[in-house]
Amino acid sequence: MLPKLTIRVARDEDAEAILQIHYAAVHEFGLRCYTQEILDEWSSEVNSIRIEKLRRTMIENPEGELWIVAESNEQIVGFGLIVPLNNELRACYVSPASTGKGVGQAILKELESQALKRGVDFLQADASLNAEGFYVRNGYSIASRGQHLLRSGRKMDCVLMRKYLS
Ligand SMILES: CC(C)(COP(=O)(O)OP(=O)(O)OC[C@H]1O[C@@H](n2cnc3c(N)ncnc32)[C@H](O)[C@@H]1OP(=O)(O)O)[C@@H](O)C(=O)NCCC(=O)NCCS
C-alpha cells in the first residue's frame, strides 16, 4: 500500500490529473493486448480541449456519475468511476508509477461501497482485456465477451465483468 493513501470524491479541477493517468495507464498496460492505433483512439494525448470537455461533464453530470480519486502525498495516483443508475463500473485506472501497490483494489472497494449505499446490488464493467485478471482477482466473473466499435470503425475486444455486491 502507498503511504497515506486517501480516497475522496473527485472535483472538476481534478480533470487534468484524471486524464493524464488515463493516458499513461492505457499506453503503459494496453500494448499487451491491443495495437497502438487502438490505444491512440482509446486515449488520445491530453490537451486543453479534452480537459475542458471532462470538466464540463463532471460539473453538469447528466448521467449521475460518481467519480473518485486516490491520493498519496497530495498527488492523485488513480481514479474510478461508477454510474449507479446503470449498475456500471465505468473506470478504474492507476498511474503506472503507483501500480501493484493496492491502489486499484482500494478504488474498487470504495466504488463498490458507494454503489451499495445507493442501493446498487451488482456492478458490471465493459473491461479491457488487460484488466480482466484484476477484476477476477477482485471477485468479478466474466458475463460475456464482445467488442467495442471505435469511432474509426476499428474493433476493440473487451470483456463484460460482473460482481454481485453484499
Ligand atoms: C488494472 C489496474 C487498475 C490495477 O491497479 P493496481 O493498483 O496495480 O492493482 P492492485 O495493486 O490494487 O492489485 C490488486 C490485486 O489484483 C492483482 N492484479 C492487478 N492487476 C492485475 C492484472 N492486470 N491481472 C491480474 N491480476 C492483477 C494484483 O496482483 C493484486 O493481487 P493480490 O491482492 O493477490 O496481490 C491498473 O493496472 C491499471 O490502471 N491498468 C490499466 C487501466 C485499465 O485497463 N483499467 C481498466 C479499464 S476497464
The ligand as an SDF file (V2000), in Angstrom:
LIG
                    3D

 48 50  0  0  0  0  0  0  0  0999 V2000
   -5.7810   -2.7920  -13.6360 C   0  0  0  0  0  0  0  0  0  0  0  0
   -5.2970   -1.7020  -12.6430 C   0  0  0  0  0  0  0  0  0  0  0  0
   -6.4460   -0.7770  -12.2810 C   0  0  0  0  0  0  0  0  0  0  0  0
   -4.7780   -2.4140  -11.3840 C   0  0  0  0  0  0  0  0  0  0  0  0
   -4.3740   -1.4280  -10.4320 O   0  0  0  0  0  0  0  0  0  0  0  0
   -3.2760   -1.7590   -9.3070 P   0  0  0  0  0  0  0  0  0  0  0  0
   -3.2450   -0.6560   -8.3420 O   0  0  0  0  0  0  0  0  0  0  0  0
   -1.9970   -2.1200   -9.9790 O   0  0  0  0  0  0  0  0  0  0  0  0
   -3.9010   -3.0760   -8.6540 O   0  0  0  0  0  0  0  0  0  0  0  0
   -3.6880   -3.5870   -7.1410 P   0  0  0  0  0  0  0  0  0  0  0  0
   -2.2620   -3.3480   -6.7420 O   0  0  0  0  0  0  0  0  0  0  0  0
   -4.7300   -2.9920   -6.2820 O   0  0  0  0  0  0  0  0  0  0  0  0
   -3.9310   -5.1360   -7.3260 O   0  0  0  0  0  0  0  0  0  0  0  0
   -4.9040   -5.8280   -6.5910 C   0  0  0  0  0  0  0  0  0  0  0  0
   -4.7720   -7.2990   -6.8980 C   0  0  0  0  0  0  0  0  0  0  0  0
   -5.0760   -7.5150   -8.2770 O   0  0  0  0  0  0  0  0  0  0  0  0
   -3.9700   -8.1430   -8.9340 C   0  0  0  0  0  0  0  0  0  0  0  0
   -3.8460   -7.5250  -10.2650 N   0  0  0  0  0  0  0  0  0  0  0  0
   -3.6610   -6.2270  -10.5620 C   0  0  0  0  0  0  0  0  0  0  0  0
   -3.6310   -6.0550  -11.9000 N   0  0  0  0  0  0  0  0  0  0  0  0
   -3.7790   -7.2690  -12.4460 C   0  0  0  0  0  0  0  0  0  0  0  0
   -3.8480   -7.7680  -13.7840 C   0  0  0  0  0  0  0  0  0  0  0  0
   -3.7570   -6.9430  -14.8340 N   0  0  0  0  0  0  0  0  0  0  0  0
   -4.0220   -9.1080  -13.9640 N   0  0  0  0  0  0  0  0  0  0  0  0
   -4.1100   -9.9520  -12.9100 C   0  0  0  0  0  0  0  0  0  0  0  0
   -4.0870   -9.5370  -11.6150 N   0  0  0  0  0  0  0  0  0  0  0  0
   -3.9150   -8.2340  -11.3900 C   0  0  0  0  0  0  0  0  0  0  0  0
   -2.7600   -7.8090   -8.0760 C   0  0  0  0  0  0  0  0  0  0  0  0
   -1.7430   -8.7610   -8.2400 O   0  0  0  0  0  0  0  0  0  0  0  0
   -3.3590   -7.8400   -6.6870 C   0  0  0  0  0  0  0  0  0  0  0  0
   -3.4930   -9.1860   -6.2830 O   0  0  0  0  0  0  0  0  0  0  0  0
   -3.0210   -9.6620   -4.7970 P   0  0  0  0  0  0  0  0  0  0  0  0
   -4.0110   -8.9800   -3.8620 O   0  0  0  0  0  0  0  0  0  0  0  0
   -3.1550  -11.1270   -4.8360 O   0  0  0  0  0  0  0  0  0  0  0  0
   -1.6440   -9.1530   -4.6050 O   0  0  0  0  0  0  0  0  0  0  0  0
   -4.1050   -0.8910  -13.2430 C   0  0  0  0  0  0  0  0  0  0  0  0
   -3.0710   -1.7660  -13.5980 O   0  0  0  0  0  0  0  0  0  0  0  0
   -4.4840   -0.0840  -14.4540 C   0  0  0  0  0  0  0  0  0  0  0  0
   -4.8120    1.0980  -14.3300 O   0  0  0  0  0  0  0  0  0  0  0  0
   -4.4470   -0.7230  -15.6470 N   0  0  0  0  0  0  0  0  0  0  0  0
   -4.7320   -0.0690  -16.9060 C   0  0  0  0  0  0  0  0  0  0  0  0
   -6.0870    0.5340  -16.9980 C   0  0  0  0  0  0  0  0  0  0  0  0
   -7.2130   -0.3590  -17.3180 C   0  0  0  0  0  0  0  0  0  0  0  0
   -7.1660   -1.0840  -18.2880 O   0  0  0  0  0  0  0  0  0  0  0  0
   -8.2230   -0.2290  -16.4700 N   0  0  0  0  0  0  0  0  0  0  0  0
   -9.4510   -0.9070  -16.6380 C   0  0  0  0  0  0  0  0  0  0  0  0
  -10.3370   -0.2780  -17.6650 C   0  0  0  0  0  0  0  0  0  0  0  0
  -11.7900   -1.2390  -17.8150 S   0  0  0  0  0  0  0  0  0  0  0  0
  1  2  1  0
  2  3  1  0
  2  4  1  0
  2 36  1  0
  4  5  1  0
  5  6  1  0
  6  7  2  0
  6  8  1  0
  6  9  1  0
  9 10  1  0
 10 11  2  0
 10 12  1  0
 10 13  1  0
 13 14  1  0
 14 15  1  0
 15 16  1  0
 15 30  1  0
 16 17  1  0
 17 18  1  0
 17 28  1  0
 18 19  1  0
 18 27  1  0
 19 20  2  0
 20 21  1  0
 21 22  1  0
 21 27  2  0
 22 23  1  0
 22 24  2  0
 24 25  1  0
 25 26  2  0
 26 27  1  0
 28 29  1  0
 28 30  1  0
 30 31  1  0
 31 32  1  0
 32 33  2  0
 32 34  1  0
 32 35  1  0
 36 37  1  0
 36 38  1  0
 38 39  2  0
 38 40  1  0
 40 41  1  0
 41 42  1  0
 42 43  1  0
 43 44  2  0
 43 45  1  0
 45 46  1  0
 46 47  1  0
 47 48  1  0
M  END
$$$$
